[in-house]
């Protein structure tokens, strides 16, 4: 009995799937489609979060609150931080590239739980729309992305409850994704493929997923208790009812400092995939990079209280968390030296992908240095809640994760679309982003050292000129998105064909057509045990004849 297949669809093991552009607007189970849905959805929220950041910088060009009311400024600040973390960086570095690449890297046809994978993505758009719509209905939350009580209890309740519900949905999405990645990496590897033969991004996603599964439920439980305080007037964190605001800080940062590594560990893995390809050298120190990632996972769970050195922490706690936070710089430093050694002596192609990766290395080192400084109690007490912390944080999450996202788009765009991005526009995008980013955030270190508090719409007039410099940098960052967007859309329709493997890369996702078929490979998945074997006779030994025949 024949089965009728509707037009513009195709039959696969995942059922009847739409083809062409229609599949990106469907409830698809294909990990590649879901990965690109994460990427596009995340970038839309990035544009919204960037517009909010521009509004913040416009307000701060003058020392008085003359662009928006103070309560609106607090709402914009809260929405900006929440969108950029929970709707842009976390979903894209984990969900977008993780979904697209991990099944290729382990030699699987899809993720371990395709339906759970789809559910994890489709929790994100309604959560984001709910969060943003709160601004236009009853007013958004005003307590910052940290939602510290008693501020989050005393500000208007409606916006804060919507914020909590949105973050709970996004946390559920992260947990579903983390479980899926762990199961896929550990249980769906191709026969003959060992853990220590996996591409580095697999290890980065494994470590990240462990952090997600261990820490995100703590945030969820904390926010549920906070919602009880707001709605039912319980006394978990409300000091007027005997609650303890310090307990909230401990619980919040138990998730939110690992959240920094949830944002940067996948970026470490992506950079480790990009640099060997464009320098034509094996990744230096594979085993040490694996151990350093796992070291960060362990240490990342025991450093949270360095955010609380001014919250009445006892001396023994300050000492412990100072030492632990300083130690975490060691595995991070190992990766820095590994990346530099990978580039050293290589045949480097100065294209957009490697420029953004090198920009990441520079920015992240600067952010890491200020992080070590902030781990020291005397210095942290001096600059806590100042713009020094704002600068440090953005050097880590934007100078780190976002630079890597752009690098990854330039690297894998030919795989997604079968087209090449324009390199001239890519280099313009890099220059505007790199110069604008450093012009925006480097001066903020000086502002913090001289006492300008963060999260305020009004400040001492002596800081006006430096804030205006910072706002000019923000303008350049905003302008940098224009050549990027034109490049992406123009190349999708009129770009030069890339072929299947324009970079001559050895990792498994490049050993199939571009874009790939629904089942990833037509024949058996290739067994690639040396994904960084540049300069070695890798392909002839390890890519099965079935792949070569399928390509013909």
VONU-672279 format. One record per residue (C-alpha): x, y, z; residue in three letters. Coordinates in steps of 0.05 Angstrom, whole numbers, always signed. Example, Ala and Ser with C-alpha at 12.3 -4.5 7.8 and 13.67 -1.06 7.14 Angstrom:
residues 2
PT:x:y:z:res
PT:+246:-90:+156:Ala
PT:+273:-21:+143:Ser
end
This chain:
residues 552
PT:x:y:z:res
PT:+0:+0:+0:Unk
PT:+31:+67:-21:Unk
PT:+30:+128:+24:Unk
PT:+12:+195:-6:Unk
PT:+64:+248:+9:Unk
PT:+39:+320:+7:Unk
PT:+73:+370:-39:Unk
PT:+136:+405:-14:Unk
PT:+149:+349:+36:Unk
PT:+193:+287:+39:Unk
PT:+189:+220:+75:Unk
PT:+244:+202:+125:Unk
PT:+252:+162:+189:Unk
PT:+228:+225:+226:Unk
PT:+162:+222:+188:Unk
PT:+137:+268:+133:Unk
PT:+181:+331:+135:Unk
PT:+172:+397:+97:Unk
PT:+226:+414:+48:Unk
PT:+260:+480:+28:Unk
PT:+248:+542:+70:Unk
PT:+182:+514:+96:Unk
PT:+218:+467:+143:Unk
PT:+247:+526:+183:Unk
PT:+176:+548:+201:Unk
PT:+152:+479:+221:Unk
PT:+152:+436:+283:Unk
PT:+210:+396:+255:Unk
PT:+246:+339:+290:Unk
PT:+308:+347:+247:Unk
PT:+366:+369:+291:Unk
PT:+394:+413:+236:Unk
PT:+329:+451:+227:Unk
PT:+321:+459:+302:Unk
PT:+392:+485:+306:Unk
PT:+379:+539:+254:Unk
PT:+313:+556:+287:Unk
PT:+352:+568:+352:Unk
PT:+402:+611:+314:Unk
PT:+351:+655:+277:Unk
PT:+306:+662:+338:Unk
PT:+365:+680:+382:Unk
PT:+390:+732:+332:Unk
PT:+322:+766:+330:Unk
PT:+324:+772:+406:Unk
PT:+396:+797:+400:Unk
PT:+372:+854:+356:Unk
PT:+318:+871:+408:Unk
PT:+368:+867:+465:Unk
PT:+417:+910:+425:Unk
PT:+363:+963:+413:Unk
PT:+352:+964:+489:Unk
PT:+427:+971:+500:Unk
PT:+428:+1030:+451:Unk
PT:+372:+1063:+492:Unk
PT:+414:+1054:+555:Unk
PT:+475:+1086:+523:Unk
PT:+434:+1144:+496:Unk
PT:+408:+1157:+566:Unk
PT:+479:+1155:+594:Unk
PT:+507:+1207:+545:Unk
PT:+484:+1260:+595:Unk
PT:+489:+1257:+671:Unk
PT:+415:+1272:+682:Unk
PT:+356:+1227:+666:Unk
PT:+330:+1262:+604:Unk
PT:+317:+1207:+553:Unk
PT:+270:+1162:+592:Unk
PT:+238:+1162:+662:Unk
PT:+278:+1127:+716:Unk
PT:+228:+1070:+724:Unk
PT:+229:+1058:+649:Unk
PT:+306:+1058:+651:Unk
PT:+302:+1003:+704:Unk
PT:+255:+963:+660:Unk
PT:+299:+971:+598:Unk
PT:+361:+951:+638:Unk
PT:+326:+889:+665:Unk
PT:+300:+868:+596:Unk
PT:+368:+880:+563:Unk
PT:+405:+835:+612:Unk
PT:+353:+780:+612:Unk
PT:+345:+778:+536:Unk
PT:+420:+778:+522:Unk
PT:+434:+721:+571:Unk
PT:+373:+676:+568:Unk
PT:+348:+689:+497:Unk
PT:+411:+702:+457:Unk
PT:+477:+675:+484:Unk
PT:+454:+613:+521:Unk
PT:+406:+587:+467:Unk
PT:+454:+601:+410:Unk
PT:+521:+575:+435:Unk
PT:+485:+514:+465:Unk
PT:+422:+501:+427:Unk
PT:+438:+527:+357:Unk
PT:+508:+500:+345:Unk
PT:+500:+442:+393:Unk
PT:+439:+416:+358:Unk
PT:+469:+425:+289:Unk
PT:+538:+396:+303:Unk
PT:+535:+344:+359:Unk
PT:+499:+289:+319:Unk
PT:+550:+298:+263:Unk
PT:+608:+294:+312:Unk
PT:+585:+230:+344:Unk
PT:+563:+198:+278:Unk
PT:+489:+198:+294:Unk
PT:+428:+211:+250:Unk
PT:+396:+257:+302:Unk
PT:+395:+275:+376:Unk
PT:+378:+221:+426:Unk
PT:+308:+250:+439:Unk
PT:+284:+288:+377:Unk
PT:+216:+306:+406:Unk
PT:+246:+332:+471:Unk
PT:+294:+371:+427:Unk
PT:+236:+405:+391:Unk
PT:+200:+419:+456:Unk
PT:+263:+452:+484:Unk
PT:+265:+501:+426:Unk
PT:+191:+516:+423:Unk
PT:+191:+538:+497:Unk
PT:+236:+596:+477:Unk
PT:+193:+640:+431:Unk
PT:+133:+643:+478:Unk
PT:+179:+657:+537:Unk
PT:+213:+714:+500:Unk
PT:+147:+743:+475:Unk
PT:+118:+740:+545:Unk
PT:+178:+776:+573:Unk
PT:+178:+832:+522:Unk
PT:+103:+841:+521:Unk
PT:+104:+854:+596:Unk
PT:+135:+922:+580:Unk
PT:+74:+943:+539:Unk
PT:+21:+915:+586:Unk
PT:+34:+929:+660:Unk
PT:+108:+947:+657:Unk
PT:+167:+900:+657:Unk
PT:+207:+878:+718:Unk
PT:+251:+932:+747:Unk
PT:+299:+894:+792:Unk
PT:+354:+876:+742:Unk
PT:+369:+808:+714:Unk
PT:+390:+785:+784:Unk
PT:+320:+800:+815:Unk
PT:+350:+812:+884:Unk
PT:+299:+817:+941:Unk
PT:+275:+861:+974:Unk
PT:+277:+903:+909:Unk
PT:+242:+849:+869:Unk
PT:+188:+843:+923:Unk
PT:+175:+918:+930:Unk
PT:+173:+937:+856:Unk
PT:+108:+926:+816:Unk
PT:+89:+853:+822:Unk
PT:+59:+839:+753:Unk
PT:+123:+852:+713:Unk
PT:+165:+812:+763:Unk
PT:+119:+751:+760:Unk
PT:+120:+752:+684:Unk
PT:+197:+756:+688:Unk
PT:+198:+695:+734:Unk
PT:+151:+655:+689:Unk
PT:+193:+671:+628:Unk
PT:+259:+651:+661:Unk
PT:+227:+586:+687:Unk
PT:+206:+568:+616:Unk
PT:+276:+584:+590:Unk
PT:+307:+544:+647:Unk
PT:+264:+484:+629:Unk
PT:+287:+490:+557:Unk
PT:+360:+490:+580:Unk
PT:+349:+428:+624:Unk
PT:+315:+390:+567:Unk
PT:+372:+408:+521:Unk
PT:+426:+389:+572:Unk
PT:+395:+320:+583:Unk
PT:+392:+309:+508:Unk
PT:+464:+329:+496:Unk
PT:+490:+284:+552:Unk
PT:+451:+224:+525:Unk
PT:+472:+238:+453:Unk
PT:+546:+245:+467:Unk
PT:+551:+186:+515:Unk
PT:+502:+137:+482:Unk
PT:+497:+152:+407:Unk
PT:+570:+150:+387:Unk
PT:+586:+112:+324:Unk
PT:+616:+43:+337:Unk
PT:+691:+49:+340:Unk
PT:+691:+123:+361:Unk
PT:+721:+133:+431:Unk
PT:+709:+192:+477:Unk
PT:+780:+217:+470:Unk
PT:+772:+218:+394:Unk
PT:+712:+266:+395:Unk
PT:+719:+337:+370:Unk
PT:+731:+387:+426:Unk
PT:+662:+418:+419:Unk
PT:+632:+352:+444:Unk
PT:+672:+357:+508:Unk
PT:+653:+430:+516:Unk
PT:+579:+413:+508:Unk
PT:+584:+353:+554:Unk
PT:+614:+396:+609:Unk
PT:+564:+452:+596:Unk
PT:+506:+404:+599:Unk
PT:+529:+376:+666:Unk
PT:+530:+447:+693:Unk
PT:+461:+461:+664:Unk
PT:+430:+398:+695:Unk
PT:+462:+409:+763:Unk
PT:+452:+484:+771:Unk
PT:+390:+505:+733:Unk
PT:+340:+469:+779:Unk
PT:+368:+509:+837:Unk
PT:+351:+574:+800:Unk
PT:+282:+547:+784:Unk
PT:+267:+530:+856:Unk
PT:+294:+597:+880:Unk
PT:+249:+636:+832:Unk
PT:+188:+595:+852:Unk
PT:+201:+614:+925:Unk
PT:+210:+686:+905:Unk
PT:+143:+685:+868:Unk
PT:+110:+659:+932:Unk
PT:+139:+719:+969:Unk
PT:+110:+766:+916:Unk
PT:+42:+734:+906:Unk
PT:+26:+698:+972:Unk
PT:+68:+744:+1018:Unk
PT:+108:+687:+1047:Unk
PT:+173:+702:+1082:Unk
PT:+227:+662:+1047:Unk
PT:+268:+723:+1025:Unk
PT:+226:+781:+1051:Unk
PT:+265:+811:+1110:Unk
PT:+203:+845:+1138:Unk
PT:+172:+776:+1148:Unk
PT:+235:+743:+1175:Unk
PT:+263:+722:+1107:Unk
PT:+337:+721:+1089:Unk
PT:+359:+759:+1028:Unk
PT:+430:+730:+1034:Unk
PT:+402:+660:+1024:Unk
PT:+371:+684:+958:Unk
PT:+439:+710:+936:Unk
PT:+472:+644:+951:Unk
PT:+419:+604:+913:Unk
PT:+418:+653:+855:Unk
PT:+493:+654:+845:Unk
PT:+498:+579:+852:Unk
PT:+465:+578:+784:Unk
PT:+486:+645:+756:Unk
PT:+561:+638:+762:Unk
PT:+560:+570:+728:Unk
PT:+516:+606:+677:Unk
PT:+578:+645:+657:Unk
PT:+611:+579:+639:Unk
PT:+547:+555:+607:Unk
PT:+557:+614:+560:Unk
PT:+632:+609:+549:Unk
PT:+649:+535:+551:Unk
PT:+612:+521:+486:Unk
PT:+648:+582:+457:Unk
PT:+714:+549:+478:Unk
PT:+693:+487:+440:Unk
PT:+673:+525:+377:Unk
PT:+738:+563:+375:Unk
PT:+775:+498:+382:Unk
PT:+740:+473:+319:Unk
PT:+752:+536:+279:Unk
PT:+826:+551:+293:Unk
PT:+855:+484:+268:Unk
PT:+816:+488:+203:Unk
PT:+839:+559:+185:Unk
PT:+911:+550:+210:Unk
PT:+919:+480:+178:Unk
PT:+948:+452:+242:Unk
PT:+925:+400:+293:Unk
PT:+893:+427:+356:Unk
PT:+950:+433:+406:Unk
PT:+945:+394:+471:Unk
PT:+879:+358:+460:Unk
PT:+882:+318:+525:Unk
PT:+899:+379:+567:Unk
PT:+841:+417:+537:Unk
PT:+794:+361:+555:Unk
PT:+819:+359:+627:Unk
PT:+816:+435:+633:Unk
PT:+743:+436:+610:Unk
PT:+725:+385:+663:Unk
PT:+766:+424:+714:Unk
PT:+725:+486:+699:Unk
PT:+661:+446:+708:Unk
PT:+682:+424:+777:Unk
PT:+711:+491:+800:Unk
PT:+653:+529:+768:Unk
PT:+606:+499:+820:Unk
PT:+647:+524:+880:Unk
PT:+662:+597:+864:Unk
PT:+594:+630:+867:Unk
PT:+603:+671:+931:Unk
PT:+656:+717:+902:Unk
PT:+595:+757:+879:Unk
PT:+578:+767:+952:Unk
PT:+641:+794:+984:Unk
PT:+603:+857:+1004:Unk
PT:+543:+818:+1031:Unk
PT:+569:+805:+1100:Unk
PT:+606:+741:+1083:Unk
PT:+651:+716:+1140:Unk
PT:+727:+717:+1132:Unk
PT:+734:+642:+1123:Unk
PT:+684:+643:+1066:Unk
PT:+719:+701:+1032:Unk
PT:+785:+664:+1037:Unk
PT:+757:+600:+1008:Unk
PT:+722:+633:+949:Unk
PT:+781:+678:+934:Unk
PT:+826:+616:+928:Unk
PT:+775:+576:+888:Unk
PT:+762:+634:+840:Unk
PT:+836:+646:+829:Unk
PT:+847:+572:+815:Unk
PT:+795:+571:+759:Unk
PT:+841:+618:+720:Unk
PT:+890:+559:+712:Unk
PT:+848:+514:+666:Unk
PT:+824:+575:+628:Unk
PT:+896:+597:+618:Unk
PT:+914:+528:+593:Unk
PT:+864:+536:+536:Unk
PT:+891:+604:+518:Unk
PT:+961:+576:+510:Unk
PT:+933:+517:+470:Unk
PT:+898:+564:+422:Unk
PT:+961:+607:+412:Unk
PT:+1003:+544:+402:Unk
PT:+952:+519:+350:Unk
PT:+960:+584:+311:Unk
PT:+1036:+587:+320:Unk
PT:+1071:+568:+256:Unk
PT:+1007:+551:+219:Unk
PT:+985:+571:+149:Unk
PT:+934:+621:+175:Unk
PT:+879:+645:+129:Unk
PT:+859:+715:+151:Unk
PT:+785:+707:+137:Unk
PT:+726:+732:+178:Unk
PT:+720:+668:+218:Unk
PT:+791:+669:+245:Unk
PT:+790:+745:+256:Unk
PT:+731:+739:+302:Unk
PT:+764:+679:+337:Unk
PT:+828:+718:+348:Unk
PT:+786:+777:+372:Unk
PT:+754:+730:+422:Unk
PT:+822:+709:+448:Unk
PT:+844:+781:+459:Unk
PT:+779:+803:+492:Unk
PT:+773:+741:+536:Unk
PT:+844:+748:+562:Unk
PT:+830:+820:+582:Unk
PT:+765:+798:+615:Unk
PT:+801:+741:+650:Unk
PT:+853:+788:+678:Unk
PT:+800:+833:+709:Unk
PT:+765:+771:+734:Unk
PT:+827:+750:+773:Unk
PT:+830:+820:+802:Unk
PT:+757:+817:+823:Unk
PT:+770:+751:+858:Unk
PT:+814:+789:+909:Unk
PT:+771:+813:+967:Unk
PT:+804:+882:+978:Unk
PT:+798:+901:+905:Unk
PT:+728:+872:+897:Unk
PT:+702:+911:+957:Unk
PT:+727:+975:+924:Unk
PT:+696:+965:+855:Unk
PT:+634:+922:+873:Unk
PT:+571:+947:+839:Unk
PT:+611:+996:+796:Unk
PT:+622:+1000:+721:Unk
PT:+686:+961:+729:Unk
PT:+643:+899:+739:Unk
PT:+600:+918:+679:Unk
PT:+663:+923:+636:Unk
PT:+690:+856:+662:Unk
PT:+625:+820:+650:Unk
PT:+617:+845:+579:Unk
PT:+689:+827:+561:Unk
PT:+672:+756:+582:Unk
PT:+603:+746:+552:Unk
PT:+605:+793:+492:Unk
PT:+679:+796:+478:Unk
PT:+679:+721:+491:Unk
PT:+615:+687:+471:Unk
PT:+586:+735:+420:Unk
PT:+651:+742:+381:Unk
PT:+653:+666:+377:Unk
PT:+581:+664:+353:Unk
PT:+599:+710:+295:Unk
PT:+662:+670:+280:Unk
PT:+620:+606:+279:Unk
PT:+569:+636:+232:Unk
PT:+623:+655:+182:Unk
PT:+654:+585:+189:Unk
PT:+591:+543:+184:Unk
PT:+548:+587:+139:Unk
PT:+571:+547:+77:Unk
PT:+548:+483:+112:Unk
PT:+480:+514:+130:Unk
PT:+465:+543:+61:Unk
PT:+515:+517:+9:Unk
PT:+536:+590:-3:Unk
PT:+596:+632:+17:Unk
PT:+591:+697:+56:Unk
PT:+626:+758:+26:Unk
PT:+694:+766:+59:Unk
PT:+700:+841:+49:Unk
PT:+634:+853:+85:Unk
PT:+656:+803:+138:Unk
PT:+721:+841:+152:Unk
PT:+683:+907:+156:Unk
PT:+636:+873:+206:Unk
PT:+695:+850:+247:Unk
PT:+730:+917:+248:Unk
PT:+668:+955:+268:Unk
PT:+651:+904:+322:Unk
PT:+721:+899:+351:Unk
PT:+735:+974:+352:Unk
PT:+664:+991:+376:Unk
PT:+665:+938:+430:Unk
PT:+732:+961:+460:Unk
PT:+714:+1034:+453:Unk
PT:+649:+1020:+490:Unk
PT:+673:+977:+547:Unk
PT:+747:+992:+559:Unk
PT:+732:+1062:+586:Unk
PT:+682:+1032:+635:Unk
PT:+740:+1003:+675:Unk
PT:+762:+1074:+690:Unk
PT:+691:+1094:+708:Unk
PT:+686:+1037:+758:Unk
PT:+755:+1050:+789:Unk
PT:+734:+1122:+800:Unk
PT:+668:+1103:+833:Unk
PT:+612:+1107:+782:Unk
PT:+558:+1058:+805:Unk
PT:+524:+1013:+754:Unk
PT:+449:+1008:+741:Unk
PT:+436:+1082:+750:Unk
PT:+407:+1132:+700:Unk
PT:+439:+1192:+733:Unk
PT:+512:+1201:+753:Unk
PT:+565:+1252:+774:Unk
PT:+578:+1301:+716:Unk
PT:+653:+1288:+720:Unk
PT:+639:+1221:+684:Unk
PT:+602:+1253:+625:Unk
PT:+658:+1253:+573:Unk
PT:+679:+1180:+586:Unk
PT:+607:+1158:+582:Unk
PT:+600:+1194:+515:Unk
PT:+661:+1157:+489:Unk
PT:+629:+1092:+512:Unk
PT:+564:+1111:+476:Unk
PT:+603:+1124:+411:Unk
PT:+631:+1053:+416:Unk
PT:+560:+1026:+426:Unk
PT:+539:+1064:+363:Unk
PT:+594:+1029:+323:Unk
PT:+572:+962:+350:Unk
PT:+501:+977:+328:Unk
PT:+524:+998:+259:Unk
PT:+565:+934:+252:Unk
PT:+502:+892:+247:Unk
PT:+483:+926:+181:Unk
PT:+538:+896:+137:Unk
PT:+528:+829:+173:Unk
PT:+453:+827:+159:Unk
PT:+463:+848:+86:Unk
PT:+517:+795:+78:Unk
PT:+474:+739:+107:Unk
PT:+412:+755:+66:Unk
PT:+447:+773:+1:Unk
PT:+492:+712:+3:Unk
PT:+434:+665:+17:Unk
PT:+402:+684:-50:Unk
PT:+459:+709:-93:Unk
PT:+522:+685:-58:Unk
PT:+577:+644:-90:Unk
PT:+567:+569:-85:Unk
PT:+612:+540:-31:Unk
PT:+615:+467:-52:Unk
PT:+610:+414:+0:Unk
PT:+675:+428:+38:Unk
PT:+703:+497:+22:Unk
PT:+751:+497:+81:Unk
PT:+778:+426:+67:Unk
PT:+761:+409:+139:Unk
PT:+766:+340:+169:Unk
PT:+710:+340:+220:Unk
PT:+650:+297:+203:Unk
PT:+599:+352:+187:Unk
PT:+641:+371:+126:Unk
PT:+643:+299:+100:Unk
PT:+573:+303:+70:Unk
PT:+537:+350:+23:Unk
PT:+525:+423:+40:Unk
PT:+469:+431:+61:Unk
PT:+466:+360:+88:Unk
PT:+409:+310:+73:Unk
PT:+355:+297:+126:Unk
PT:+392:+236:+152:Unk
PT:+459:+272:+151:Unk
PT:+494:+221:+105:Unk
PT:+468:+180:+47:Unk
PT:+509:+119:+67:Unk
PT:+543:+100:+132:Unk
PT:+570:+156:+176:Unk
PT:+646:+165:+167:Unk
PT:+691:+143:+224:Unk
PT:+736:+202:+239:Unk
PT:+783:+187:+297:Unk
PT:+831:+245:+283:Unk
PT:+787:+306:+271:Unk
PT:+848:+352:+274:Unk
PT:+895:+310:+232:Unk
PT:+919:+367:+187:Unk
PT:+984:+350:+153:Unk
PT:+970:+276:+161:Unk
PT:+943:+225:+111:Unk
PT:+878:+224:+148:Unk
PT:+823:+221:+96:Unk
PT:+847:+162:+57:Unk
PT:+854:+120:+120:Unk
PT:+791:+137:+159:Unk
PT:+735:+158:+112:Unk
PT:+700:+96:+88:Unk
PT:+693:+80:+14:Unk
PT:+618:+84:+21:Unk
PT:+623:+159:+32:Unk
PT:+666:+169:-30:Unk
PT:+618:+127:-71:Unk
PT:+558:+165:-44:Unk
PT:+591:+231:-63:Unk
PT:+600:+206:-134:Unk
end
